Amino acid sequence: MTPHNEAGPGDYAEAVLLPGCPERAQWIAETLLEEPRRVNAVRGELGFTGRYRGLPVSVQATGMGRPSLAIYVHELVTGHGVKRIVRVGTCGGLEEDVPLRSVVIARSAAMDQETGEEGAWHGPDERLFAAAAAQAQAAGIDHQACAMVSSDVFYHPDPLGRFAAARALGARACDMETAWVLSGPPRLGARALSICTVVDNLVTGAEIDMAERQGVFEPMARLALETLYVDSADAG
C-alpha cells in the first residue's frame, strides 16, 4: 500500500499498461484481459490485474500530465515491483500525414521547453520498441515510429506554433506524458515504452468525436499487450 494506491503485495504484475483515463483502464481490463480484478480505486484512478495469453499484466490509470503520471510510476516501481511500463494514451498529429486513428510508437521524446537542450531527448527501451514495431507491422496496424514532444500545457494560445522547434527536430506527434515516460522509469530501474492513438491533428484541425474515442483504442491496447507478451517470450 502506498499513499495513492491501496493495492497490497503481489497485486500488480511486473508488466503494466498506463492509460491516463480510468474508464479506459477499466475497458482494457474487462475487454482484453483474462480474469481481471480491481486492485486500486484511490482517487478514482482505477487499477486492474489479469492475464493476457497467460501472461500476468496490470493496467493502471494515471490521470493527466507529467506530475500525476510520475506519482503513479514511482509508487508502482518502488512499492509494487513493476519492471515494464507501456503508456497507452492519446496524442495529436503535428504533420498532415499523421492521420486520425493511427498509432504512434515513440522513437524519442522531449519536453517542449527543453527540445534544444543537451540530454533533453530520451528514447524507449530498445527491446520493447523493436517488439512493438514488429508486432504493428505484422498486424497491419496503421502506425509510424517517430519522435514526439510533450507539454505540461494543454490549452495554449498557439497550439501548433509552440511546437515549431520540436517539429524542426523531427517530432511528428504531441502529448503531455511521453517525454517523462521515456525518461523517468529508467531512473527507477524499469523499462518503458509509449504507444499512442492519434485523436486530433494540429495542422488540419481534424479530430475524433468524444463519442468515438473509446472505440478507436483497441488496436493500440492490443499492440501494447502483444508487445509485452513477445518481450516476455524473448526473455524467457
Secondary structure as a PSIPRED ss2 file (coil, helix, strand):
# PSIPRED VFORMAT (PSIPRED V4.0)

   1 M C   1.000  0.000  0.000
   2 T E   0.000  0.000  1.000
   3 P C   1.000  0.000  0.000
   4 H C   1.000  0.000  0.000
   5 N E   0.000  0.000  1.000
   6 E C   1.000  0.000  0.000
   7 A C   1.000  0.000  0.000
   8 G C   1.000  0.000  0.000
   9 P C   1.000  0.000  0.000
  10 G C   1.000  0.000  0.000
  11 D C   1.000  0.000  0.000
  12 Y C   1.000  0.000  0.000
  13 A C   1.000  0.000  0.000
  14 E C   1.000  0.000  0.000
  15 A E   0.000  0.000  1.000
  16 V E   0.000  0.000  1.000
  17 L E   0.000  0.000  1.000
  18 L E   0.000  0.000  1.000
  19 P C   1.000  0.000  0.000
  20 G C   1.000  0.000  0.000
  21 C C   1.000  0.000  0.000
  22 P H   0.000  1.000  0.000
  23 E H   0.000  1.000  0.000
  24 R H   0.000  1.000  0.000
  25 A H   0.000  1.000  0.000
  26 Q H   0.000  1.000  0.000
  27 W H   0.000  1.000  0.000
  28 I H   0.000  1.000  0.000
  29 A H   0.000  1.000  0.000
  30 E H   0.000  1.000  0.000
  31 T H   0.000  1.000  0.000
  32 L H   0.000  1.000  0.000
  33 L C   1.000  0.000  0.000
  34 E E   0.000  0.000  1.000
  35 E E   0.000  0.000  1.000
  36 P E   0.000  0.000  1.000
  37 R E   0.000  0.000  1.000
  38 R E   0.000  0.000  1.000
  39 V E   0.000  0.000  1.000
  40 N E   0.000  0.000  1.000
  41 A C   1.000  0.000  0.000
  42 V H   0.000  1.000  0.000
  43 R H   0.000  1.000  0.000
  44 G H   0.000  1.000  0.000
  45 E C   1.000  0.000  0.000
  46 L C   1.000  0.000  0.000
  47 G E   0.000  0.000  1.000
  48 F E   0.000  0.000  1.000
  49 T E   0.000  0.000  1.000
  50 G E   0.000  0.000  1.000
  51 R E   0.000  0.000  1.000
  52 Y E   0.000  0.000  1.000
  53 R C   1.000  0.000  0.000
  54 G C   1.000  0.000  0.000
  55 L E   0.000  0.000  1.000
  56 P E   0.000  0.000  1.000
  57 V E   0.000  0.000  1.000
  58 S E   0.000  0.000  1.000
  59 V E   0.000  0.000  1.000
  60 Q E   0.000  0.000  1.000
  61 A C   1.000  0.000  0.000
  62 T C   1.000  0.000  0.000
  63 G C   1.000  0.000  0.000
  64 M C   1.000  0.000  0.000
  65 G C   1.000  0.000  0.000
  66 R H   0.000  1.000  0.000
  67 P H   0.000  1.000  0.000
  68 S H   0.000  1.000  0.000
  69 L H   0.000  1.000  0.000
  70 A H   0.000  1.000  0.000
  71 I H   0.000  1.000  0.000
  72 Y H   0.000  1.000  0.000
  73 V H   0.000  1.000  0.000
  74 H H   0.000  1.000  0.000
  75 E H   0.000  1.000  0.000
  76 L H   0.000  1.000  0.000
  77 V H   0.000  1.000  0.000
  78 T H   0.000  1.000  0.000
  79 G H   0.000  1.000  0.000
  80 H H   0.000  1.000  0.000
  81 G C   1.000  0.000  0.000
  82 V C   1.000  0.000  0.000
  83 K C   1.000  0.000  0.000
  84 R E   0.000  0.000  1.000
  85 I E   0.000  0.000  1.000
  86 V E   0.000  0.000  1.000
  87 R E   0.000  0.000  1.000
  88 V E   0.000  0.000  1.000
  89 G E   0.000  0.000  1.000
  90 T E   0.000  0.000  1.000
  91 C E   0.000  0.000  1.000
  92 G E   0.000  0.000  1.000
  93 G E   0.000  0.000  1.000
  94 L C   1.000  0.000  0.000
  95 E C   1.000  0.000  0.000
  96 E C   1.000  0.000  0.000
  97 D C   1.000  0.000  0.000
  98 V C   1.000  0.000  0.000
  99 P C   1.000  0.000  0.000
 100 L C   1.000  0.000  0.000
 101 R C   1.000  0.000  0.000
 102 S C   1.000  0.000  0.000
 103 V E   0.000  0.000  1.000
 104 V E   0.000  0.000  1.000
 105 I E   0.000  0.000  1.000
 106 A E   0.000  0.000  1.000
 107 R E   0.000  0.000  1.000
 108 S E   0.000  0.000  1.000
 109 A E   0.000  0.000  1.000
 110 A E   0.000  0.000  1.000
 111 M E   0.000  0.000  1.000
 112 D C   1.000  0.000  0.000
 113 Q C   1.000  0.000  0.000
 114 E C   1.000  0.000  0.000
 115 T C   1.000  0.000  0.000
 116 G C   1.000  0.000  0.000
 117 E C   1.000  0.000  0.000
 118 E C   1.000  0.000  0.000
 119 G C   1.000  0.000  0.000
 120 A C   1.000  0.000  0.000
 121 W C   1.000  0.000  0.000
 122 H E   0.000  0.000  1.000
 123 G C   1.000  0.000  0.000
 124 P C   1.000  0.000  0.000
 125 D C   1.000  0.000  0.000
 126 E H   0.000  1.000  0.000
 127 R H   0.000  1.000  0.000
 128 L H   0.000  1.000  0.000
 129 F H   0.000  1.000  0.000
 130 A H   0.000  1.000  0.000
 131 A H   0.000  1.000  0.000
 132 A H   0.000  1.000  0.000
 133 A H   0.000  1.000  0.000
 134 A H   0.000  1.000  0.000
 135 Q H   0.000  1.000  0.000
 136 A H   0.000  1.000  0.000
 137 Q H   0.000  1.000  0.000
 138 A H   0.000  1.000  0.000
 139 A H   0.000  1.000  0.000
 140 G C   1.000  0.000  0.000
 141 I C   1.000  0.000  0.000
 142 D C   1.000  0.000  0.000
 143 H E   0.000  0.000  1.000
 144 Q E   0.000  0.000  1.000
 145 A E   0.000  0.000  1.000
 146 C E   0.000  0.000  1.000
 147 A E   0.000  0.000  1.000
 148 M E   0.000  0.000  1.000
 149 V E   0.000  0.000  1.000
 150 S E   0.000  0.000  1.000
 151 S C   1.000  0.000  0.000
 152 D C   1.000  0.000  0.000
 153 V C   1.000  0.000  0.000
 154 F C   1.000  0.000  0.000
 155 Y C   1.000  0.000  0.000
 156 H C   1.000  0.000  0.000
 157 P C   1.000  0.000  0.000
 158 D C   1.000  0.000  0.000
 159 P C   1.000  0.000  0.000
 160 L C   1.000  0.000  0.000
 161 G H   0.000  1.000  0.000
 162 R H   0.000  1.000  0.000
 163 F H   0.000  1.000  0.000
 164 A H   0.000  1.000  0.000
 165 A H   0.000  1.000  0.000
 166 A H   0.000  1.000  0.000
 167 R H   0.000  1.000  0.000
 168 A H   0.000  1.000  0.000
 169 L C   1.000  0.000  0.000
 170 G C   1.000  0.000  0.000
 171 A E   0.000  0.000  1.000
 172 R E   0.000  0.000  1.000
 173 A E   0.000  0.000  1.000
 174 C E   0.000  0.000  1.000
 175 D E   0.000  0.000  1.000
 176 M C   1.000  0.000  0.000
 177 E C   1.000  0.000  0.000
 178 T H   0.000  1.000  0.000
 179 A H   0.000  1.000  0.000
 180 W H   0.000  1.000  0.000
 181 V H   0.000  1.000  0.000
 182 L H   0.000  1.000  0.000
 183 S H   0.000  1.000  0.000
 184 G H   0.000  1.000  0.000
 185 P H   0.000  1.000  0.000
 186 P H   0.000  1.000  0.000
 187 R H   0.000  1.000  0.000
 188 L H   0.000  1.000  0.000
 189 G C   1.000  0.000  0.000
 190 A C   1.000  0.000  0.000
 191 R E   0.000  0.000  1.000
 192 A E   0.000  0.000  1.000
 193 L E   0.000  0.000  1.000
 194 S E   0.000  0.000  1.000
 195 I E   0.000  0.000  1.000
 196 C E   0.000  0.000  1.000
 197 T E   0.000  0.000  1.000
 198 V E   0.000  0.000  1.000
 199 V E   0.000  0.000  1.000
 200 D E   0.000  0.000  1.000
 201 N E   0.000  0.000  1.000
 202 L C   1.000  0.000  0.000
 203 V C   1.000  0.000  0.000
 204 T C   1.000  0.000  0.000
 205 G C   1.000  0.000  0.000
 206 A C   1.000  0.000  0.000
 207 E E   0.000  0.000  1.000
 208 I C   1.000  0.000  0.000
 209 D C   1.000  0.000  0.000
 210 M H   0.000  1.000  0.000
 211 A H   0.000  1.000  0.000
 212 E H   0.000  1.000  0.000
 213 R H   0.000  1.000  0.000
 214 Q H   0.000  1.000  0.000
 215 G H   0.000  1.000  0.000
 216 V H   0.000  1.000  0.000
 217 F C   1.000  0.000  0.000
 218 E H   0.000  1.000  0.000
 219 P H   0.000  1.000  0.000
 220 M H   0.000  1.000  0.000
 221 A H   0.000  1.000  0.000
 222 R H   0.000  1.000  0.000
 223 L H   0.000  1.000  0.000
 224 A H   0.000  1.000  0.000
 225 L H   0.000  1.000  0.000
 226 E H   0.000  1.000  0.000
 227 T H   0.000  1.000  0.000
 228 L H   0.000  1.000  0.000
 229 Y H   0.000  1.000  0.000
 230 V H   0.000  1.000  0.000
 231 D H   0.000  1.000  0.000
 232 S H   0.000  1.000  0.000
 233 A H   0.000  1.000  0.000
 234 D H   0.000  1.000  0.000
 235 A H   0.000  1.000  0.000
 236 G C   1.000  0.000  0.000
